[in-house]
Amino acid sequence: MKLADLKNEKVGICVSGGLDSRTITRKLVELGVDVVCFSADLAQPDETDIANVRAKMAPCGAETVIVDLKREMAAACFAVLKAQAMYDGGYWNSTGIARAVTVRGLIPEMKKRGCTVLAHGATGRGNDQMRFERYTNVLAPEMKVYAPWRDPGLLEEFLGRTQMADYLNRVGIDSFAGGRKKYSTDANLAGLSHEAEDLERLATPCTIVEPTMGVWPHDAPDTREEVTVRFERGYARSINGRPLQPLELMLEANRTGGRNGVGMKSALENRIVGTKSRGVYEAPGMDLLGYGLKQVYQATMDRRATTLFTLLSRLVAEQIYDGRYFDPTTRAAGAAIDELAQYASGTVTVELYKGNIYVKSLTDCPASLYNEADSSMEASEGLNPVSSQGYAEVQSVEARSLAQAGQIREP
């Protein structure tokens, strides 16, 4: 869609209160388009008060609706943790899962107000444009999508932040382009993603990022902190003996992991559109809880279950990244993960120290496959070492056959 196509539509625009959001909103209002702004409250760590978004958008001339999706975001965090869904470079895809929560949460509110078009401010070079569009297509196929930063007319008028600020100032909205940015940030309960600007140059150290949710490991305390998490069927239920709901548990895990420098990652990832992107990520709570759950999985899954889970985990991570969280493939993978995770109950105690997580103990894990006697290298009542002779002989048949057939080559 282009600007001219919006004349007879009611547009619901996803906004953050930033320069882009205000520019697009004011421009549409100026052209006589019926606009309502929507912002999702995802427990963004970089927002002291989500109501500030409404205040920032007020001069643009359109109503701003803030939709509370904090608990939905927490539930999504727990689903990602259960799947151990990490993308390129081993980072938790906080932005990808947040787009699923945002669009699913905002569309019903847009429909209540008669909106026929969802507009978003994602760039035409990145991943989010695909996520916003695809989630709108699958959740509300009757709705249209308007992407301002793919509109040639707008791109010609607004070449950059300076032109946006000049335009807003001309129409009486105090704005400034700001100094040269080091990077851009997107935040939600799961974590923060930092990219663009200085981070686009691979010679730039990742440590130019100033963490919002915690500290870099070298700035963390010189003392270890012990944390105990109880997991039941793949879900974290309590931290340090305190039973908490998902939102409160995520917030506590973020605080705990953050102050110890946990969850800082740098990745050079493969974008949906085929290019590569450099990002720096913060996800202290996800890293802390995810690491703990991994210990339970290692105790409760056999070798083949682990192989299957690894494949499913990667699939779910890619589906989330690609904006396909609600697809049948993702649901099917999730159902298989649920089957394996039903045995993942246990209490994990770890120590945090300068960005590192050390396992201290795993207890109360009734479905654990680990048997100390069987695993011991010392004399025990476990597996009789003599019984391995027959297994070794069976293995030797295949090994000798391969050698005699000339199929073995040294690397």
Backbone torsions as a table, in degrees:
resi	resn	phi	psi	omega
1	MET	NA	152.3	175.1
2	LYS	-122.6	171.3	-176.9
3	LEU	-52.3	-41.4	-177.5
4	ALA	-63.8	-22.8	-177.4
5	ASP	-80.5	-7.1	-172.8
6	LEU	-94.1	-3.3	-172.9
7	LYS	-55.5	-40.9	-176.1
8	ASN	-105.6	20.8	-178.1
9	GLU	-114.4	159.2	169.5
10	LYS	-108.6	121.9	-170.4
11	VAL	-104.4	128.1	170.8
12	GLY	-100.7	114.5	-175.5
13	ILE	-108.6	131.6	178.4
14	CYS	-80.5	121.6	-174.2
15	VAL	-127.2	157.3	176.1
16	SER	-118.7	-10.7	-176.5
17	GLY	93.2	-0.7	-179.3
18	GLY	-81.3	-176.6	-176.8
19	LEU	-60.4	-44.0	179.1
20	ASP	-59.3	-49.3	-177.1
21	SER	-59.9	-45.0	-178.2
22	ARG	-68.5	-37.1	179.4
23	THR	-63.9	-49.3	-178.1
24	ILE	-63.0	-47.0	-177.7
25	THR	-60.9	-49.0	-178.8
26	ARG	-62.5	-39.0	179.8
27	LYS	-63.1	-43.3	179.5
28	LEU	-65.4	-43.2	178.3
29	VAL	-61.4	-42.4	179.6
30	GLU	-60.3	-34.4	-178.8
31	LEU	-85.1	2.5	176.4
32	GLY	85.8	14.1	179.2
33	VAL	-79.4	138.5	177.4
34	ASP	-77.1	111.7	-171.2
35	VAL	-125.0	138.9	168.4
36	VAL	-129.3	132.7	-179.1
37	CYS	-95.2	146.3	-179.6
38	PHE	-134.6	137.1	176.8
39	SER	-134.4	139.0	-178.9
40	ALA	-96.7	130.3	173.4
41	ASP	-88.4	103.2	-177.9
42	LEU	-110.0	24.3	-175.9
43	ALA	58.7	45.7	-178.9
44	GLN	-61.2	121.5	-178.7
45	PRO	-65.8	-20.2	-177.9
46	ASP	-92.9	5.5	177.9
47	GLU	-110.8	116.4	176.8
48	THR	-73.3	-30.5	179.4
49	ASP	-151.7	113.1	-176.7
50	ILE	-62.2	-22.6	178.6
51	ALA	-64.3	-17.7	177.7
52	ASN	-61.3	-28.1	178.6
53	VAL	-62.1	-43.5	178.9
54	ARG	-61.7	-41.4	-179.6
55	ALA	-65.2	-39.9	-180.0
56	LYS	-67.1	-34.8	-176.8
57	MET	-84.3	-18.9	-174.2
58	ALA	-52.3	-43.7	-178.4
59	PRO	-65.5	-12.5	-175.6
60	CYS	-79.0	-12.9	173.3
61	GLY	93.5	14.4	178.4
62	ALA	-131.4	150.3	177.0
63	GLU	-66.6	143.4	175.2
64	THR	-118.6	124.6	179.8
65	VAL	-107.3	124.0	177.1
66	ILE	-102.2	123.7	-176.6
67	VAL	-106.3	122.9	-178.5
68	ASP	-78.2	108.1	-179.4
69	LEU	-122.2	23.8	-176.7
70	LYS	-61.8	-45.6	-177.3
71	ARG	-71.5	-34.3	174.7
72	GLU	-64.4	-37.2	178.3
73	MET	-67.0	-39.5	178.5
74	ALA	-63.9	-41.4	178.1
75	ALA	-62.2	-38.8	177.9
76	ALA	-66.1	-38.8	176.4
77	CYS	-57.9	-44.2	-178.1
78	PHE	-67.4	-34.8	176.9
79	ALA	-66.1	-41.6	178.2
80	VAL	-65.1	-41.3	178.3
81	LEU	-61.9	-43.6	-178.9
82	LYS	-61.4	-35.7	179.0
83	ALA	-84.4	-6.3	-175.7
84	GLN	50.4	40.9	-171.5
85	ALA	-82.4	97.0	179.4
86	MET	-118.0	141.2	-175.5
87	TYR	-98.4	-169.3	-177.7
88	ASP	-41.1	131.5	178.0
89	GLY	82.6	2.0	176.6
90	GLY	72.5	38.4	178.8
91	TYR	-114.4	154.0	178.2
92	TRP	-78.6	122.3	-173.2
93	ASN	-79.1	74.2	-175.3
94	SER	-63.8	-40.4	-178.7
95	THR	-69.6	-41.8	-178.9
96	GLY	-59.2	-47.4	-178.4
97	ILE	-71.6	-30.5	179.1
98	ALA	-64.8	-34.0	179.2
99	ARG	-65.2	-36.4	177.3
100	ALA	-63.8	-45.2	179.9
101	VAL	-64.8	-43.1	-177.0
102	THR	-63.0	-53.1	-176.6
103	VAL	-65.3	-42.4	178.8
104	ARG	-62.5	-35.2	-178.6
105	GLY	-79.6	-33.3	-175.9
106	LEU	-83.5	-32.8	-175.9
107	ILE	-57.2	-46.7	178.5
108	PRO	-59.3	-37.2	178.5
109	GLU	-68.8	-36.1	176.5
110	MET	-65.4	-42.4	-179.6
111	LYS	-64.7	-37.2	178.5
112	LYS	-57.9	-30.5	-177.0
113	ARG	-100.5	12.0	173.8
114	GLY	79.3	17.1	-179.8
115	CYS	-70.8	137.0	179.3
116	THR	-112.0	-9.6	-179.2
117	VAL	-133.1	134.5	170.9
118	LEU	-101.4	126.0	176.9
119	ALA	-113.6	144.6	179.0
120	HIS	-138.0	159.3	-176.7
121	GLY	-104.0	23.7	-179.0
122	ALA	-71.4	144.6	179.1
123	THR	-67.2	154.9	179.7
124	GLY	-80.6	7.5	-179.5
125	ARG	-114.5	-7.4	-171.4
126	GLY	-108.7	-166.3	-177.6
127	ASN	-83.7	-36.2	-169.7
128	ASP	-63.7	-31.3	176.9
129	GLN	-57.8	-40.6	180.0
130	MET	-69.9	-38.8	-179.2
131	ARG	-66.5	-49.7	179.9
132	PHE	-58.4	-45.0	-176.5
133	GLU	-67.9	-45.4	-176.3
134	ARG	-67.9	-41.5	179.4
135	TYR	-64.8	-36.0	175.0
136	THR	-65.0	-42.5	-179.4
137	ASN	-61.0	-41.7	-174.9
138	VAL	-84.6	-29.2	-177.1
139	LEU	-91.9	-26.8	179.8
140	ALA	-148.2	71.7	-175.0
141	PRO	-59.2	-19.5	179.3
142	GLU	-78.0	-16.7	-179.9
143	MET	-83.1	147.0	175.6
144	LYS	-94.3	164.2	179.8
145	VAL	-125.6	132.8	175.7
146	TYR	-118.2	123.4	179.1
147	ALA	-112.3	95.7	-176.0
148	PRO	-54.2	-38.7	-175.6
149	TRP	-86.0	16.9	164.1
150	ARG	-116.9	3.0	-178.8
151	ASP	-86.9	114.1	-176.7
152	PRO	-54.5	-36.7	-179.2
153	GLY	-63.2	-46.7	179.5
154	LEU	-68.4	-39.0	-179.7
155	LEU	-62.9	-34.6	179.0
156	GLU	-71.5	-36.1	-178.8
157	GLU	-77.0	-38.4	-176.5
158	PHE	-116.2	91.2	-177.6
159	LEU	-75.3	-23.2	-178.3
160	GLY	-171.8	-169.2	-175.8
161	ARG	-65.5	-32.3	-179.8
162	THR	-62.1	-45.0	179.9
163	GLN	-66.1	-35.9	178.0
164	MET	-64.5	-47.1	-179.2
165	ALA	-63.5	-41.7	178.7
166	ASP	-60.8	-42.8	-179.7
167	TYR	-62.4	-47.9	-178.1
168	LEU	-64.1	-39.1	178.0
169	ASN	-64.4	-36.1	179.4
170	ARG	-65.2	-30.7	-179.2
171	VAL	-97.6	14.5	172.8
172	GLY	88.0	17.0	178.1
173	ILE	-110.0	110.6	-177.4
174	ASP	-59.2	122.7	-178.0
175	SER	-151.0	156.7	172.9
176	PHE	-147.7	148.1	-177.5
177	ALA	-70.9	-20.8	-179.1
178	GLY	81.7	169.3	176.6
179	GLY	-71.3	177.3	-179.4
180	ARG	-64.2	122.3	-178.8
181	LYS	-73.9	148.5	174.2
182	LYS	-87.4	-31.5	-178.6
183	TYR	-172.2	167.5	175.7
184	SER	-108.4	156.8	-174.3
185	THR	-133.4	140.3	172.0
186	ASP	-125.6	132.3	-171.3
187	ALA	-131.5	149.6	171.2
188	ASN	-162.9	-178.8	-176.5
189	LEU	-55.2	-36.4	-177.2
190	ALA	-70.9	-29.1	-179.0
191	GLY	158.8	-173.1	179.7
192	LEU	-121.6	143.5	173.3
193	SER	-118.4	132.5	179.3
194	HIS	-119.3	131.9	179.9
195	GLU	-157.6	-179.8	176.0
196	ALA	70.2	-178.6	-179.0
197	GLU	50.7	-125.3	-175.1
198	ASP	-61.7	-29.7	-177.9
199	LEU	-70.3	-12.0	178.1
200	GLU	-72.3	-17.9	177.8
201	ARG	-93.1	121.4	-175.3
202	LEU	-67.7	-13.5	176.2
203	ALA	-80.0	-9.8	180.0
204	THR	-81.8	126.3	179.3
205	PRO	-68.1	145.6	179.9
206	CYS	-64.8	-20.2	-176.2
207	THR	-75.7	2.8	171.4
208	ILE	-69.1	-19.6	178.0
209	VAL	-70.7	132.0	175.1
210	GLU	-97.5	107.7	-175.5
211	PRO	-56.1	142.3	178.0
212	THR	-99.3	-34.3	-174.5
213	MET	-93.7	-5.6	-178.4
214	GLY	-177.6	-134.7	-176.7
215	VAL	-139.9	162.2	169.2
216	TRP	-69.6	150.9	-177.1
217	PRO	-51.7	-37.5	-177.3
218	HIS	-69.4	-15.4	177.9
219	ASP	-100.4	1.0	-179.2
220	ALA	-74.9	162.8	-179.6
221	PRO	-58.3	155.9	179.8
222	ASP	-86.7	6.7	179.0
223	THR	-116.6	150.6	179.2
224	ARG	-80.8	145.9	176.0
225	GLU	-118.7	128.5	-179.5
226	GLU	-91.9	134.6	-179.8
227	VAL	-134.3	135.0	177.1
228	THR	-118.7	128.8	179.8
229	VAL	-123.9	133.4	175.5
230	ARG	-99.8	126.8	177.6
231	PHE	-112.4	141.4	175.0
232	GLU	-134.8	118.9	178.7
233	ARG	52.5	40.7	175.6
234	GLY	86.7	3.5	180.0
235	TYR	-118.8	137.1	173.5
236	ALA	-72.2	131.6	-177.2
237	ARG	-116.8	-27.4	179.8
238	SER	-150.8	156.4	177.4
239	ILE	-133.5	126.4	-176.1
240	ASN	52.8	41.0	175.6
241	GLY	81.3	-0.1	-178.6
242	ARG	-101.6	109.3	175.2
243	PRO	-65.4	130.3	-177.9
244	LEU	-138.8	152.1	172.3
245	GLN	-72.7	160.6	-175.2
246	PRO	-51.0	-45.0	-178.0
247	LEU	-62.4	-50.0	-178.4
248	GLU	-65.2	-35.5	-179.9
249	LEU	-68.5	-40.8	177.3
250	MET	-63.2	-42.2	179.6
251	LEU	-61.8	-42.2	179.3
252	GLU	-67.5	-41.3	178.3
253	ALA	-64.4	-37.7	177.7
254	ASN	-63.0	-44.3	179.5
255	ARG	-63.6	-45.6	-176.7
256	THR	-66.2	-50.5	179.4
257	GLY	-65.3	-39.4	-176.6
258	GLY	-61.3	-45.8	-176.8
259	ARG	-69.7	-13.7	178.0
260	ASN	-103.7	11.3	175.9
261	GLY	71.7	22.5	-179.2
262	VAL	-84.1	145.1	169.4
263	GLY	86.5	18.7	175.5
264	MET	-92.0	122.3	-176.2
265	LYS	-133.9	148.7	172.2
266	SER	-122.5	132.7	-176.0
267	ALA	-139.5	144.9	172.2
268	LEU	-112.9	94.4	-166.6
269	GLU	-103.0	166.1	177.1
270	ASN	-96.1	114.6	179.9
271	ARG	-73.4	161.6	176.8
272	ILE	-58.1	-40.8	-173.9
273	VAL	-78.9	1.4	173.7
274	GLY	102.2	-12.5	177.3
275	THR	-88.2	172.0	174.6
276	LYS	-103.7	150.4	-179.1
277	SER	-134.5	142.0	178.0
278	ARG	-104.0	128.4	-179.8
279	GLY	-139.0	154.5	173.1
280	VAL	-119.4	132.6	-169.9
281	TYR	-126.7	143.7	172.8
282	GLU	-117.4	128.6	175.4
283	ALA	-156.6	64.2	-174.0
284	PRO	-62.8	-43.6	-179.9
285	GLY	-68.3	-40.9	178.8
286	MET	-62.6	-42.1	-179.4
287	ASP	-66.2	-42.7	-179.3
288	LEU	-64.1	-52.2	-178.3
289	LEU	-69.7	-38.5	179.9
290	GLY	-64.0	-40.2	178.4
291	TYR	-65.3	-41.9	179.2
292	GLY	-62.9	-44.8	179.8
293	LEU	-64.1	-35.0	178.3
294	LYS	-58.7	-35.1	179.0
295	GLN	-65.9	-37.5	178.5
296	VAL	-69.1	-42.7	177.9
297	TYR	-58.9	-42.3	-178.6
298	GLN	-62.4	-29.9	-179.9
299	ALA	-82.0	-27.4	-170.6
300	THR	-106.2	-9.2	179.7
301	MET	-106.6	135.6	173.6
302	ASP	-79.5	-178.6	-172.6
303	ARG	-61.9	-43.7	-178.2
304	ARG	-72.7	-35.6	175.9
305	ALA	-63.5	-39.7	178.6
306	THR	-64.2	-41.7	178.1
307	THR	-61.2	-46.0	178.9
308	LEU	-63.5	-44.8	-178.7
309	PHE	-60.6	-40.9	-179.9
310	THR	-60.2	-42.5	178.3
311	LEU	-65.5	-43.6	-179.5
312	LEU	-65.7	-39.9	-179.7
313	SER	-60.9	-45.8	178.9
314	ARG	-64.6	-40.0	178.9
315	LEU	-61.0	-47.4	-179.7
316	VAL	-62.6	-40.6	179.0
317	ALA	-59.7	-43.5	-179.8
318	GLU	-70.0	-36.0	177.6
319	GLN	-64.1	-42.6	177.9
320	ILE	-63.5	-45.3	-179.2
321	TYR	-60.6	-39.0	-175.4
322	ASP	-84.6	2.1	-179.3
323	GLY	77.4	35.0	-176.3
324	ARG	-123.8	33.8	-175.9
325	TYR	-64.5	-29.9	-177.0
326	PHE	-97.2	4.8	-178.1
327	ASP	-69.9	155.9	176.8
328	PRO	-55.9	-36.7	-179.9
329	THR	-60.9	-43.2	179.9
330	THR	-66.5	-41.0	179.1
331	ARG	-64.3	-40.0	179.6
332	ALA	-65.3	-43.5	177.9
333	ALA	-63.4	-40.0	178.8
334	GLY	-63.4	-37.2	178.4
335	ALA	-64.9	-39.2	178.0
336	ALA	-67.9	-39.8	177.6
337	ILE	-63.6	-39.8	177.1
338	ASP	-57.6	-39.3	-179.5
339	GLU	-62.5	-42.1	-179.3
340	LEU	-76.5	-33.1	-176.1
341	ALA	-78.4	-12.7	-177.7
342	GLN	-62.8	-19.7	179.8
343	TYR	-95.3	-3.8	-172.8
344	ALA	-85.6	73.4	174.9
345	SER	-120.7	130.8	-179.3
346	GLY	178.4	165.5	179.3
347	THR	-112.6	121.2	-175.9
348	VAL	-113.9	129.3	174.0
349	THR	-113.2	128.6	-179.7
350	VAL	-128.1	165.3	172.0
351	GLU	-118.5	135.4	179.1
352	LEU	-105.6	133.8	179.4
353	TYR	-154.0	110.1	174.6
354	LYS	48.5	54.5	176.3
355	GLY	85.7	-7.6	-179.1
356	ASN	-102.1	151.8	175.9
357	ILE	-124.1	122.9	-179.6
358	TYR	-114.8	133.5	177.1
359	VAL	-74.4	130.9	176.6
360	LYS	-105.0	-43.8	178.8
361	SER	-162.1	155.0	171.0
362	LEU	-128.6	118.4	-177.8
363	THR	-133.9	172.0	176.7
364	ASP	50.7	48.9	-178.8
365	CYS	-120.7	82.9	-172.1
366	PRO	-63.6	-25.8	-178.3
367	ALA	-94.2	12.0	-179.5
368	SER	-61.2	137.1	177.5
369	LEU	-92.5	-3.2	-177.5
370	TYR	-79.3	128.5	176.9
371	ASN	-123.9	113.4	-174.4
372	GLU	-59.2	-37.8	-178.5
373	ALA	-66.7	-42.0	179.7
374	ASP	-65.5	-34.7	-173.7
375	SER	-85.7	-15.3	-173.6
376	SER	-65.5	141.2	174.0
377	MET	-88.4	-5.2	178.4
378	GLU	-97.3	173.3	176.9
379	ALA	-62.4	131.7	-178.7
380	SER	-157.5	177.2	177.8
381	GLU	-85.7	8.1	-177.3
382	GLY	-82.4	-149.9	-176.7
383	LEU	-51.3	128.6	178.0
384	ASN	-75.1	115.4	-177.3
385	PRO	-59.9	-26.7	179.8
386	VAL	-65.0	-32.2	-177.1
387	SER	-67.6	-14.2	178.7
388	SER	-75.3	-13.4	-178.2
389	GLN	-60.7	-45.8	-179.5
390	GLY	-62.5	-39.3	-179.6
391	TYR	-65.9	-41.4	178.9
392	ALA	-62.4	-38.0	179.5
393	GLU	-67.1	-40.3	177.8
394	VAL	-62.6	-42.5	179.5
395	GLN	-63.0	-34.4	-175.7
396	SER	-66.7	-26.8	179.9
397	VAL	-60.5	-49.4	-179.7
398	GLU	-66.3	-42.0	-177.3
399	ALA	-61.1	-44.8	-179.9
400	ARG	-67.7	-36.6	179.9
401	SER	-62.5	-42.8	178.1
402	LEU	-63.2	-42.1	-179.6
403	ALA	-65.2	-46.1	-177.8
404	GLN	-67.0	-26.7	179.2
405	ALA	-84.7	0.4	178.6
406	GLY	72.8	24.3	-177.2
407	GLN	-96.0	1.5	178.9
408	ILE	-102.6	125.0	176.3
409	ARG	-127.6	136.3	175.9
410	GLU	-74.9	139.7	-179.2
411	PRO	-67.4	NA	NA
